[in-house]
Amino acid sequence: MGNFPLISAKLAVLGYPFSLIAKDPKNIYLVNIFKQWRNHLGIGVIPYKPRHRCASESLKVLRKNGIIMMQIDQNPRKTYGIDVEFFDHHLPTYSGPIVLA
């Protein structure tokens, strides 16, 4: 288990209004485990598709002073990403966090 699930669990336990933009894994067993875990901790879920719904749900959470977690360390396809400079290297990343910022 990486840092992102642990950070989200900690924020939820501390009582922060917290939502996660999520894409469920292909493994159905992991999907069920993650859903149970999020329900138990009270973590809100924003589906990443369709994109317009993801954006509107994210804005609703932010307007209520909620916290959104996005895992932007994934490699996006060129149609969904933009290049950013990171330690003198150009790397692809998703544009969603930039638009919300």
N, C-alpha and C positions, 0 to 999 in steps of 0.2 A: 504494500500500500504506500502510495506516495504522499507528498505533503498536502496536495489540494484536498483530498478527503479529510485529512486530519484538521486542516485549518477550518474547513466548513463545519466540522463537528464541534470544534472549540467555540466558534462564533455562535453557533446555535445554543450550545450549553450555557454560554454567558448571557443569553437572552437577546442578542442582537437580531433585528428583523433582517432576515437573510434569505436570499434566493440564489439558485444556481442555474445557469444556462447549461442545459445538459443534452448530450447525445448519448443515448443508452448504448452499451456495448452489444456486440452480436451474440454473446453467450447469454442465453435466456436465464441461466442460474444466477449469473452475476446481476442481471437486470432485476430479478426478484429480490436479491440481497440488498442491492442499492436502494430500491424502492422502500423496502421495510426499514432500512437504516434512516433514510430521509424522513419517512413518516414518523418514526419514533422520535427523532430529534426535532421535528417541526421545521424542516428545511423546505422552503418553497422551491418549486421547479418551474423553469421557463423552458419550454421546448425550443430547440434551436431552429426548427422549421415549422411553418413557413416563416421566412425572414421578416416579413412585415408584422406578423403577430409577435415574433420574438422582440422586435424593436418596441412595439407598443406596450407589451407587458413589462419590458425592462424600464421604460419611462414611467409607468405607473408605480413600480417599486421605488424608483429613484425620487419621484415626487413626494412619496411618503417617508423620505429619509431612510429608505432601506438600503441594504448592501447587496450588490450583485457580484457574483464570482463568475469569471469567464476563464476558461483554460485556453490561453492564447499561445501556448508553446507547441501547438500542433502544426504540422506542415499543410497549409492550405493549397488547393489547386490554384493555378494562376488566375482563373476567372473569379475567384472569391478573395484573393489576397492582394496585398500591395507589398512592394519592397521597402524595407526600412534599414537605416544604417545602425549597426550594432557592433561596437568595438572595431570600427573600420571595415566591416563586412556588410554587404547587402544581403538581407535575408527576407524570405516571404513571411508575412504575418496577416492575420485577419484584419479587415478594415472596421469591423463593428466597434471595438473599443475606442478607436480613434474618432469615429462618428459620434459616439455617446459622450466622449470627453469634450 
